[in-house]
Amino acid sequence: MMSEIKIGLEIHCQLTYLQSKLFCSCYCDYRFKIPNSNVCPVCSGLPGTLPLLNQNALEHAGLLSIALGCNVPNEIVFYRKNYFYLDLPKNFQLTQYNAYGITSIGVNGKLEFEADTKRHARIRRIQIEEDPGRLVYENNTVDNSFYTLIDYNRAGVPLVEIVTEPDFTTPKEVRIFLNKITSIIEHLRICDTRLEGAVRCDVNVSIGEGKRVEIKNIGSFKEVEKALSYEITRQKTMSFHEIEIKAETRHWDDARKITKQARVKETEEDYRYFPDPDIPTVVLDNAFLLTLKRNMPELPDERKRRFIAHYELSDHISQVLIDNKELSDFFESAVNIYPSPKAIANWIVSDLIKFINGDNHSQPQSNDQGGTFHSGLKIEAKHIAELAQLVDQNIINRNTAKGFLNQIIKTGEMPSQLVKKTNTSKIDDKNMILEAIETVFRSEKSAVNDARQNSKAINFLLGRIMQLTKGKVDPKIALDLIKKKLIESS
């Protein structure tokens, strides 16, 4: 039964807006650098080096802890998690651990989310830790790779790990929760979630009283849902045939869409945690917490309520906007230019978002003012604002505006420029429209007779007039004149 399924999450979120790594001055941004060029004696674990904690990492992690309803302790401690693996240059990872008291940056939180009904997931802990390096395989696949390369540029990059209780019962719930977590992270501006590897998720799955299986190496949130669906089916099938489910770590094979055994799962004792002797206990006083709360930005749920109350947007449209911070910023920038929130929101949610979601390389990225998208889409808030204004003022119709949108995202031309360039402004002169109606009535006599008998046939005549005028006629005026002409000529 689905109620027997228990799913817990371990979400790793890099603090990408920081300038340096967690315990040294190497750049936090390791991407697109020559392999093993973004390292120093500290993050490569050379003897005699001492770590120095990045204070901004504490602030970012503290903001997230408060946003997720966690308790923030007065003191936090860093532990060494000892294990040997190729991507771990020090042979231990600096992280946090709660076995000997609460020493993580956040504990016992809760986040509400809406699946088929309102649900909440408990946050067991939020801990600060350093990222390991990267292993690079031939053709980017572990199987059949003749070599493994190691790039330590990422080693020591600051991240937070969000560990939930096993409160999820379906892959769909997990996807919805991850979308909400992503939106919160974006609004807090602690992580650029569009960067490769910036947010990763491991999942733990068990059925009934069965053993817990961890799935790692999942490349995206979409793949998380697929991996869970596969693993649940695998465990159910094994239980049905009375085959023992082992406590193990499995990897997600993206190409074959299956999970496969990686290793037998380690226990807590295997890691031999102990407090790092080189990092003193960090005291978080009340002033620190008060400053964080005072600087807390508007979170997605608060923003959604404001969109509904202030802009009178629907619950659905508000949710679509706040799910992506860049879309929300873009929307508000456009409304500041042309105050027609419903029209602008409709353009974004119904039309623009298709271009964003339809191209993996065109992820929305706004500037600090939220007024533009980078990476492929040349559209800015001023374009959508003017497009909505031209339609509202009946200068162009919506079909013409949609065509303009296709052009704008490629060239960045203003809609008003396209109106002049293509001569596509609406024809609302009644005499000109009547001339077009006369022409269609003469050439479509059979359709005219049908329209006298069946009002639905009028749409055919309207379509012919729109075709004749290349869509420039105001359809409302044309429809009224067609009806009047039918009465007069009957």
Secondary structure, 3 states (H helix, E strand, C coil): CHHHEEEEEEEEEECCCCCECCCCCCECCCCCCCCCCCCCCCCCCCCCCCCCCCHHHHHHHHHHHHHCCCECCCEECCEEEECCCCCCCCCEEEECCCCCCCCCCEEEEEEEEECCCEEEEEEEEEEEEECCCEEEEHHHCCCCCCCEEEEHHHCCCEEEEEEECCCECCHHHHHHHHHHHHHHHHHHCCCCCCCCCCEEEEEEEEECCCCCEEEECCCCHHHHHHHHHHHHHHHHHHHHCCCCCCCEEEEEECCCCEEEEEEECCCHHHHCCEECCCCCCEECCHHHHHHHHHCCCCCHHHHHHHHHHHCCCCHHHHHHHHCCHHHHHHHHHHHHHCCCHHHHHHHHHHHHHHHHHCCCCCCCCCCCCCCECCCCCCCEHHHHHHHHHHHHCCCCCHHHHHHHHHHHHHHCCCHHHHHHHHCCCCECCHHHHHHHHHHHHHHCHHHHHHHHHCHHHHHHHHHHHHHHCCCCECHHHHHHHHHHHHHHHC
